[in-house]
Amino acid sequence: MRGLLSLLAVLFAVAPAPTLAQIGEEVLPPVFVETLLELPDDAAQAAKSGKRLLLYFGQVGCPYCKELMQTNFTQKAIVDKTARHFLPIAFNLFGDREVTWFDGKVRSEKEFAKFLKVQFTPTLLLLDEKGNIIARINGYYPPHRFSAALEYSAQRLEGKLSFAEHMRSVPQTGARATLNEQPFFIKPPFNLARKPGSKPLAVLFETRHCAPCDELHQEGFKREKTLAAIARFDVARFSLSGRETLTTPDGRSTSAEAWGKELKISYTPSVVFFDDTGREVFRLEAYLRPFHFASSFEYVSSGAYRKEPEFQRFLQNKAEHMKESGEKLELWK
């Protein structure tokens, strides 16, 4: 008996500690798990415990990812909800690990991200038991909205209402009861129809009681570089509940509310970009600081989106160029 106890003591002493998920050198909170990335098997295993897959895409040096981990995933209620309802798996947007999707195909992490049309970090995808994406969280959501987004999957609400409808019901706290105004917003009548040679169009969707919207106006729209980038656009702004009539970029008549639903806007503020043919070419559905916000306008106005379909690559190249030229780079200010 004593020999058996000694053997067990040795085994426990040399047993490796559980591997913590990480992206690059950044170790993620322990609620994230390491798997073989064979997602059909992971989904089946999760379902045995009444859980679903949560796929997180991040990258090295991403300030929004850091904010998500340090702010949201340090709140016990969010961590507990995630652990109780999900099997969270992390992916590197530019990683090389092999991932097996529900179609049976094996892709590298970076090819997998392209396949799922991941354009932002962080991006979180909430899957049902069959691997269908029922909700997409693009960019950083503040804690109360992030928790509500998780609730959509945890409560199996996808059969009752869309993710966009669910998120519209989430109250915005500590924010203005009226929309902010800017002098460059298009005035009615709202004819947004495009024609060859016209300026690109940026359409901002907001709501009242929206703290991130207030911050966008108080910080993003106050920066000289942002205003210079915006000057190359026609800019329209609508409330998600707006009843005003407008002409869409492709020439159709509708209301602001109906158009927002058609575009599946689920986060405010959101900016949807259209080219001079009336085609949507890019959108922001994320909490963005001034550098990234201004860069998104540059990404579209310069035509860079035609050659570089990945916004993050564009940002990386821009940041490297700024560093080489000695220009100060402040990602979070």
C-alpha positions in Angstrom: 0.0 0.0 0.0 2.8 2.4 0.9 4.5 1.6 -2.4 1.3 2.4 -4.3 0.9 5.7 -2.5 4.6 6.5 -3.3 4.0 5.7 -7.0 0.9 7.9 -7.1 2.8 10.7 -5.4 5.5 10.5 -8.1 3.0 10.5 -10.9 1.1 13.5 -9.6 4.4 15.3 -9.1 5.6 14.9 -12.7 2.2 15.2 -14.4 2.2 18.3 -16.6 0.0 21.2 -15.7 -3.0 21.8 -18.0 -2.0 23.7 -21.1 -3.4 27.2 -21.2 -4.6 28.6 -24.5 -2.5 31.4 -25.9 -2.0 33.5 -29.0 1.6 34.2 -29.6 3.2 34.8 -26.2 -0.1 36.0 -24.7 -1.7 33.5 -22.4 -5.5 33.7 -22.4 -7.8 33.3 -19.4 -8.1 29.7 -18.2 -11.8 29.6 -19.4 -10.4 29.1 -22.9 -9.5 25.5 -23.7 -6.9 23.8 -25.9 -8.3 21.1 -28.2 -7.2 19.2 -31.3 -9.2 21.8 -33.3 -11.4 19.1 -34.8 -14.5 21.2 -34.3 -17.2 18.6 -35.1 -15.7 16.4 -32.3 -15.4 19.5 -30.0 -19.1 20.4 -30.6 -20.2 16.9 -29.9 -18.2 16.8 -26.7 -19.6 20.2 -25.6 -23.1 19.1 -26.3 -22.8 16.3 -23.8 -22.6 18.9 -21.1 -25.3 21.2 -22.7 -22.7 23.6 -24.0 -21.9 25.1 -27.4 -18.8 26.2 -29.2 -17.5 29.8 -28.9 -14.8 30.6 -31.4 -12.5 33.5 -30.5 -10.2 35.1 -33.1 -7.4 37.3 -31.9 -3.9 38.4 -33.0 -0.7 39.4 -31.4 -0.6 43.1 -30.3 -4.4 43.7 -30.7 -5.5 46.3 -28.2 -9.1 45.4 -28.4 -8.3 41.8 -27.7 -6.4 42.9 -24.7 -9.3 45.0 -23.5 -11.7 42.0 -24.0 -9.5 39.8 -21.9 -8.6 42.3 -19.2 -12.0 44.0 -18.8 -14.6 41.4 -19.8 -12.9 38.2 -18.9 -11.9 39.5 -15.5 -15.6 39.9 -14.5 -16.7 36.8 -12.7 -20.3 36.9 -14.1 -18.9 36.8 -17.6 -16.4 34.1 -16.9 -19.0 32.0 -15.1 -21.5 32.4 -17.9 -18.9 31.4 -20.5 -17.7 28.4 -18.6 -21.3 27.2 -17.9 -22.6 27.5 -21.4 -19.7 27.3 -23.8 -16.6 25.5 -24.9 -14.4 28.6 -25.8 -11.6 27.9 -28.3 -9.1 30.6 -29.4 -7.6 31.1 -32.9 -4.8 33.2 -34.1 -6.0 35.3 -37.1 -2.6 34.7 -38.8 -1.9 31.3 -37.2 -0.8 28.0 -38.9 -2.4 25.3 -36.7 -4.7 23.0 -38.6 -8.5 23.3 -38.0 -11.1 20.8 -39.1 -14.5 22.4 -39.9 -17.9 20.8 -40.1 -17.5 20.3 -43.9 -14.7 17.9 -43.1 -12.0 20.2 -44.7 -8.8 21.0 -42.9 -7.5 24.5 -43.1 -4.8 26.5 -41.4 -6.0 29.1 -38.8 -5.4 32.0 -41.2 -7.3 30.2 -44.0 -10.0 29.2 -41.6 -10.4 32.9 -40.6 -10.7 33.9 -44.2 -13.2 31.1 -44.8 -15.4 32.4 -42.0 -14.9 36.0 -43.3 -13.3 37.3 -40.0 -12.2 40.9 -40.6 -11.7 42.2 -37.1 -10.0 41.2 -33.9 -11.5 40.3 -31.6 -14.2 38.4 -33.4 -16.3 35.8 -31.6 -18.6 33.3 -33.3 -21.3 31.5 -31.4 -22.2 28.2 -32.9 -25.1 25.8 -32.4 -24.7 22.1 -32.0 -24.6 21.5 -35.7 -21.9 24.1 -36.4 -24.2 26.8 -37.7 -23.1 30.4 -36.8 -26.0 31.9 -34.9 -24.3 35.1 -33.8 -21.2 37.0 -34.7 -19.5 39.5 -32.3 -17.3 41.7 -34.4 -14.9 43.8 -32.4 -15.0 44.8 -28.7 -18.3 44.9 -26.9 -18.3 46.5 -23.5 -19.2 44.0 -20.7 -22.9 44.5 -20.4 -23.5 44.1 -24.1 -21.0 41.3 -24.3 -22.8 39.4 -21.6 -26.1 40.0 -23.4 -24.6 38.6 -26.6 -23.6 35.4 -24.9 -27.1 35.2 -23.4 -28.5 34.9 -27.0 -26.8 31.6 -27.5 -27.0 30.4 -23.8 -30.8 30.8 -23.8 -31.2 29.3 -27.3 -32.9 32.4 -28.6 -32.1 32.0 -32.2 -35.4 30.3 -32.9 -37.3 33.3 -31.5 -35.6 36.4 -32.8 -32.5 37.4 -34.8 -29.3 38.4 -33.1 -29.7 41.9 -34.3 -33.2 42.1 -32.8 -31.9 40.7 -29.5 -29.0 43.2 -29.3 -31.3 46.1 -30.1 -33.3 45.3 -26.9 -30.1 45.6 -24.8 -30.2 49.0 -23.0 -27.3 51.4 -23.4 -26.3 52.8 -20.0 -24.8 56.1 -18.9 -25.3 57.8 -22.3 -27.1 60.7 -24.0 -30.8 60.4 -24.5 -30.5 62.2 -27.9 -28.3 61.5 -30.9 -25.1 63.6 -31.4 -25.0 65.9 -34.4 -22.1 66.7 -36.8 -21.9 69.4 -39.4 -20.8 67.0 -42.1 -23.8 64.7 -41.9 -26.0 64.7 -45.0 -29.2 66.7 -44.5 -32.6 65.6 -45.7 -33.9 64.6 -48.2 -31.6 61.6 -47.9 -30.8 60.6 -51.4 -27.8 58.3 -51.0 -27.9 56.9 -54.6 -24.4 56.6 -56.0 -23.2 57.3 -59.5 -19.8 56.7 -61.2 -17.3 59.3 -60.0 -19.2 60.3 -56.9 -17.6 60.2 -53.5 -17.7 57.0 -51.5 -20.5 56.9 -48.9 -20.2 56.2 -45.2 -23.4 55.4 -43.4 -23.3 55.6 -39.6 -26.0 53.8 -37.6 -26.5 54.8 -34.0 -29.0 54.7 -31.1 -29.9 56.9 -28.2 -28.4 55.9 -24.8 -25.3 54.6 -26.6 -22.1 55.2 -24.6 -19.8 54.0 -27.5 -21.7 56.4 -29.9 -21.1 59.3 -27.5 -17.4 58.4 -27.3 -17.1 58.3 -31.1 -18.4 61.8 -31.3 -16.4 63.1 -28.3 -13.1 61.6 -29.4 -13.2 60.1 -32.9 -14.9 63.0 -34.6 -12.6 65.5 -32.8 -9.3 64.3 -34.3 -7.9 66.2 -37.2 -6.7 63.1 -39.0 -10.2 61.6 -38.7 -11.9 64.7 -40.1 -9.4 64.8 -43.0 -10.2 61.2 -43.8 -14.0 61.8 -43.5 -13.8 64.8 -45.9 -13.3 62.4 -48.8 -16.8 60.9 -48.1 -20.4 61.7 -48.1 -21.5 60.8 -44.6 -25.1 60.0 -43.6 -26.3 59.1 -40.1 -29.4 57.3 -39.0 -31.0 55.9 -35.9 -31.7 52.2 -36.0 -35.3 53.1 -35.1 -35.4 56.0 -37.6 -38.6 56.5 -39.6 -37.2 58.9 -42.1 -37.5 57.9 -45.8 -34.2 57.5 -47.7 -33.0 56.4 -51.1 -30.4 53.6 -50.7 -27.1 53.7 -52.6 -28.6 51.3 -55.2 -31.6 53.6 -55.7 -34.4 52.0 -53.6 -36.7 53.9 -51.4 -37.1 52.6 -47.8 -37.0 53.8 -44.2 -33.9 54.0 -42.0 -35.2 51.4 -39.6 -36.0 49.0 -42.4 -32.7 49.5 -44.1 -30.8 48.9 -40.8 -32.7 45.6 -40.4 -31.9 44.7 -44.1 -28.2 45.4 -43.4 -28.4 43.3 -40.2 -26.9 46.0 -38.1 -26.6 44.6 -34.6 -24.1 46.9 -32.9 -24.0 50.7 -32.5 -22.1 52.6 -33.7 -21.8 50.8 -37.0 -20.4 52.3 -40.2 -21.2 50.8 -43.6 -19.1 51.9 -46.6 -20.3 52.0 -50.2 -18.4 52.7 -53.4 -19.6 54.9 -56.3 -21.6 52.0 -57.7 -23.7 51.7 -54.6 -22.0 48.4 -53.5 -21.1 47.8 -49.9 -17.4 47.3 -49.7 -16.6 47.4 -46.0 -18.2 47.9 -42.6 -17.3 48.6 -39.0 -19.3 46.8 -36.3 -17.0 47.4 -33.5 -15.8 49.7 -30.7 -12.9 51.5 -32.5 -10.4 54.0 -31.1 -9.5 57.0 -33.3 -6.5 55.4 -35.0 -8.4 52.4 -36.3 -11.5 54.5 -37.0 -9.7 57.0 -39.2 -7.8 54.2 -40.8 -11.0 52.5 -41.9 -12.0 55.6 -43.9 -8.5 55.6 -45.5 -8.8 51.9 -46.2 -11.9 52.6 -48.4 -11.1 56.0 -49.9 -7.6 54.9 -51.0 -9.1 51.8 -52.7 -6.8 49.6 -50.6 -9.7 47.2 -49.9 -9.5 46.2 -53.6 -5.9 44.9 -53.3 -5.9 44.0 -49.6 -9.1 42.3 -48.5 -7.9 41.9 -44.9 -8.3 45.1 -42.9 -5.9 43.9 -40.3 -3.1 43.5 -42.9 -3.8 47.0 -44.0 -3.4 48.3 -40.5 -0.2 46.3 -39.9 1.3 47.8 -43.1 0.2 51.3 -42.1 1.6 50.9 -38.6 5.0 49.7 -39.9 5.2 52.5 -42.4 4.5 55.1 -39.6 7.2 53.5 -37.4 9.7 53.6 -40.2 9.0 57.3 -40.9 9.4 58.1 -37.2 5.7 59.0 -36.8 4.3 58.4 -33.3 1.8 55.5 -33.2 -0.8 55.4 -30.6 -3.2 52.5 -31.1 -5.3 53.0 -28.0 -5.5 56.8 -27.9 
